[in-house]
């Protein structure tokens, strides 16, 4: 409790001389506390033992500790400490510390006798300097630097809690609503689910989005250029036609009657082929007649998946790798029928066929909001569908894996054993 203070009271300490010396003093948690202002040699003698003398090297600090004890101690209940020659008769009174010794010197002082009291009461140790007191002085905690009123004893944990609470109260100021907040609100308010489990979302338009101009004319000119390219490349035409047929067969797009009443309530998306790994991509960043594109009117949405580096680090934790990907992830999610008018395209398989208008029914690659909508629906599915797994622990593990270990449509996870990996894979598949 306050072993240090006794040397000031019951020993004679002589300061020999001061030497230059620098020492960094560390506290709990390897935190740098202070540096010494030099070194000296002390000669310590005892008032209770005339034969005892000890020389020790000491580092000089601005201060050693705060006042110890933090508040006065009521010793009336410690009958076992009465009538013994204490090294520090005033140990129960707050005071400063002059010298603090280390364990190398402490071993020279102990004589081996001990006087103990009841549970949670201090005991007395017999030393060459007299009897010293150590142990608890309160049922709540040992002596700590004073933090409030003299009779208050507060633990370090309680103090940190109070400081942290004050910090958050100070930092908590009214925060204006961000576009990310608005995007989340739109999702929560408009997301729905069909009887087959498929999710339906809306395009999150910005509240202050500019009006769209006419997009039909430029989309028509772009399609004529595409058609000329396809006419000169039979292999490319065959792949393009096959892709668009599959798109329609899967129910991901549908024919519509061309209507051009209000250009701001329709958008024709231009499309072209990427040949490295063939696919048709849609360009919602193409400008309409007034210089505004569909992507200019949308909210991009916040990042709802963990950074890739975090996923990769977790992926390397265990011995067995678990990887998967969601086939046609964007196209597993439908767009509200009221918003499909902004996802129109022009298409015909042959120059001999009439040009038709279609509207895309699912999330579209090339739309600014599609990555957010896709990732957000994936997370929602993990939360909604975990109840289909009877084992609550397995369901929670798979749900957390979906929430934390997907990067877009790719899952990267790991398990300690093949059995655990197989179980995780099956449960994740069940939820999705």
N, C-alpha and C positions, 0 to 999 in steps of 0.2 A: 504494500500500500504506500508507505512513505519511508522506506528504508534509507533514502538518501539524506533526509533532513537531520538525522541524529548526529552526523559528524560535525555539523555546525555547533551543536549544543554541548556535546560531551567529549569532544576531542579538541586538541590544540593543533591547528594546522599552520605551518610556517611556509611561506612562499620564498623559495630560494632565489631564483632569477628567471627572467623571461627570455625565451629564444625565438627566433624566426622559424615558423613552421606552418605549412598550409595543409589542412585536412578537410575534405568534403564530408559532411555529416548527412547520412541518409535516414529517413524515417520509414514508417510502414509502407509497403508497396514500392520500395526502392525509389521513393520520391526524395529529391535533393532538398534538404531543409536549410542548411546554412554551411558556412565555412569557418574554420577556426582562425583566431587572430594571433596565433602563436602557441608555444608550448612552454611549460615550466615544470620544475620538480618540487613536489610537496613533501613535507615531513609531517606525519600525523602521529600524535601521541594521545593516549587515553587518560581521561580523568579518573576512571575506575581501576585501571591497571597501570601502575607506575612503571612496570618493566616493558610495557608495549611501546614500540616505536616502528613506524613503517614509512619508507620512502617510495613515492610513486610519481611517474610522469603523467602530467595532466595537460589536456588541450584547453585553451582559453576560448570561451564562447561568449557572445553578447548576453545570452541567457540560457539556462539549462532546461527548465520547465516552467510552466505557469504555477500559480500558487497551489500548494498542496497542504491539506486536502482542499477541495473546492469550497466546502462549507464546514462550519464547526461540527464536531462529532460529540454526541452525548455519550459519555463513558460511564454513566451511572449504572448501566446494566451489565458492565463488564467486570464483575467482581473478581475474576481470576487475574486481572491485571493490576489490582490494588496492592500497595505495600511491597512492590518489587522495584529495585533500582533500574529505572528505565534509562536507556541511552538518550531518549528525547522525552522528557517529562511533559512537554507541550505538544506532543504529536497530534493531539485532537484539535489544535488551533491552526487555522490557515497561516502559512508562512512561506517565505521564499527558500529556494534550494541553493546552497553555496557550492557544494561539491557532490559529484556523483561518481561512484566507484564502479569498477567492473567485476566480473565474476572471478578474475584471477586474484584480486585482493580479498574478496568476500570469503574465499576458502580459508584464508589465514585468520579470519575473525571469529568464525563459528566455533562454539565449545560443545555443541551437541545436545544441550538440554532444551526442552520445549514445554511450554505451558499452554494447554488448549482449553477452550471454553465450549459452549454449546454449538449446535449447527449454525452456520452462517455468521459466526462470530470470529473476530480476529484472534490470532495466537501470538505468543511471545517466544522469541528465540534468544538464547543466551549467547552473547558474543563478548569479545575482549573490550568492547566499548560500553557494555551494559546490555540490558534486555531491550531488544528491538521488536516492534510490532509489525505484523503483516497479516494480510487476509481481508475479507470483506467487512465493511462497516455499515452496510445497509442491506436489507433483503432484496433491493432492486439492482444495485450495481456497486462497483468499487468507485473510489474517488476519481472524479474527472475534473478538468478545468471548469470553473464556474460558467454557467450558460444563462442563468436567470437570477431568480431570487436566491439568497444565501441558503434557504432550506430546500431548494429544488435540486433533484438529481436526475439528469437527462442522459440517456445512452447516446453513443455516437450515431447509432442507426436512426434514433428518433430525431437527432439534430439534422442529419442529412435529409431525412424526409421533409422536415419543416423548411429547410433551405430550398429544396427542390420544388416544393409546393409554392413557396413564395415566388420562385423564379418563373414558374409557368403562369401564375396569376399576373405577374408583371408583364410578361411577354404576350399574354393573350389580349390582343386588340381586335376590334371588329375587322373581319377580312372580307374584302369585296368578292363577289361571286366570280369565279374564273370560267373560261370556256370549257375547261375540264369538268367543272361542277355541272355546267349546263348540259354537257354531253351525257354525263351519268344520269342526270334527271330525265333527259329525253329517253334514255334506254329503259330506266325503271318504269316510266310512265307508259311506254308504248310497246315493250316487248310482250309477245304472246307465244302460245304453243298450240300446235295442232294436235288432234287426237292420236296421230302416229308418232308424236314426240318431236317433230321438227319445229324449230324455232322460227318466228317471224319478227323482223326488226324493221325500223324505219330509217330513212336517211336523216342524220342529225344536221339539219340546216342551221346555219348561223342566224341568230336573231336579227343581225344588221347586214345580212347578205345582200349584195346588189342584185338587181333583176337580170335575168338571162335575156340575151337577144335571140335572134333567129339562128338556129344551128342546122336547119335542114339543108340550106343551100350549100354550105361548105362540106357537110357530110356527104351530100350527093356528088359533088365534084371529087371528093376523096375516093368514093366508091368506084367511080368511073376510072380513076387512075389505077385502083387495085384490080379492076376487071381487065384492063389492058395488060397488066403484069401477069395475071393468071392465064390469060389467053396465050401468052408466049412461053408458059412453063407448065406442061401437062402434069408433071409429078407434084408440083406445088398446088395446082388446082385440085388434084385428087385428094391430097391431104387436107386441104382447106374445106372441101365439100364434105369429107368424112367427119371432120371435126364439128362442123355446123349441124350435120345430120344427127350426130350423137347428142349434141347440145339440145336439139329439139326433141329427140326421142326420150331423153331422160327427163323431159318436162322442165328443163331449165330456161327455155325461152318459148314464146308462143306468138303466132301470127296475130296481127291486129289490123284494124282498118285505119288507114292513114288519116289523121286529123291535124289541121294546122290552124286552129282557131286563135289560140293565144300562145305565141312562141315562148313566153316566160314560164308556161306550165308544161313544157315539153323540152326534151333534150335528146338529140340524135348523137350517139356515141360513135366515133370513128373506130375502125378496127383494122388490124393488119397482122401479118404472120411473123413469128419468130422462128427461124429455121434451125438453130443449133440443136435444140430439142423441141420439135415442132409443137407449136400451140398458137392459138389466136389470142391476141391481147387487145384490150379495149382502152381507148385513150380519152378519159374524161377530163383531161387538161386542155383539150383543144378549145380554142376561143370561139365564142359565138359572134354574131354580127356586131355586137357592141363591145367586144373585147373581154367579155366575162365568160369563164368556163364553168362547167358544173362543179369542178373541184374548188373553184373560188367561192362557192356558196356554202360549202360544208364545213363542219367542225371535224378536225382530225381525231380528237379524242385523246385521253391520257394513255400512258403505257400501263397495261394491266398485267403484264407478264414480267418475270424477273429478268434482270440483265443476263445476257448470254454467258458472261464470264462466271457469274454465280452458279448457273446451271452446270457449266463444265466442271467447276470445282467440286460440286456435290456429286456429279457423275463419276468422279474418280475415287470416291470414298471406299467403295466395296468391290469385291472381286468379280462379281458376275454382272455384265452389262445388260441393261434392258433398253431397247430402242424400238420406236414405232413411229408411224406417221399416219395422219388422217387423210384418206383419199378424197381429193376434190373438196378440201376443207371449206372454201368460200361458198361453193355451190351446194353444200349441205344446209345452208341457211337461206330462207326465203326473205324477199323484200315485200313489205306490205303492198298490197295491190294498188293502193292509192298513191304510192310513190314510184310505181313502175313506169309511169309516163316519162320520167327523167332517165330511163334506161332503154331508150329505143335505138334500134339499129336498122340499117338498110341492107338487104341481102337477096341475091338470087343465084342459083347454081350455074346458070348458063346465060349468055347474052341473049339467047332466044327465049328465055323465060321472062315473065313480067317481074319487074322490081317490086319487092314486097317490104312492108314494114313489120318488124318484130319488136317485142319488148322482153327484156331479160327479167326473169322471175326471181333470180337468186343474187347473192352478193357478187359483185363484179370486180375482177382484177382491174386495177387502174383507177379505182375510185378512192378518194382520199380517206374516206371513213371506213372502208371495208376491213383493213387490218384490225382496227379497234373493235368493230362489230363482231368480227370472227372470234377474236381472243376473248371478248367479253361474254359471248354466248358459250364458248367452251367452259369458262369458269362457272357460268350459271348452270350449265349442264352438270358439272361436277357436284355442285351444291344440291341441285334439285334431285339428282338421280342416286345419290349415295344410299338412299333408303331402300333401293332394290337389292342391296347386299345384306343378307341376314346377319353376318358377323360384324358387329359395330366397329371392332378394332381394325379389321381388314378394310372395311368401308372408309374409315377415317384415313388410313394410310394411303389408299388409292386416291381418295379425294385430294389429299395434300400433294401427292405426286402430280396430279393433273394441274393443280393450282400453281405449283412451284417449279415444275420441271419440263414444261412445254415451252418451246420457242417457236411461235406460230404453230405450224401443224406438226412439228417434230418433238417427240418425247425422248429425253435422255435421263435415265435413272440407273441405279445399280442396287444390287442386293448382296448379302454376305454368302448365300448358298444358292445352288440351282433351284431348290424347292421354293425358297422365298421369292426368287425371281419369277418362277412360273406362276406362283400364286398372285404376285403383284400384277403380272401381265394379264391374267384372266380377270381379275377384279376390275382393273382399269378398263378393259374391253367391255365388261358387263355394264359399268357405269355409263360408258359412252355409246 
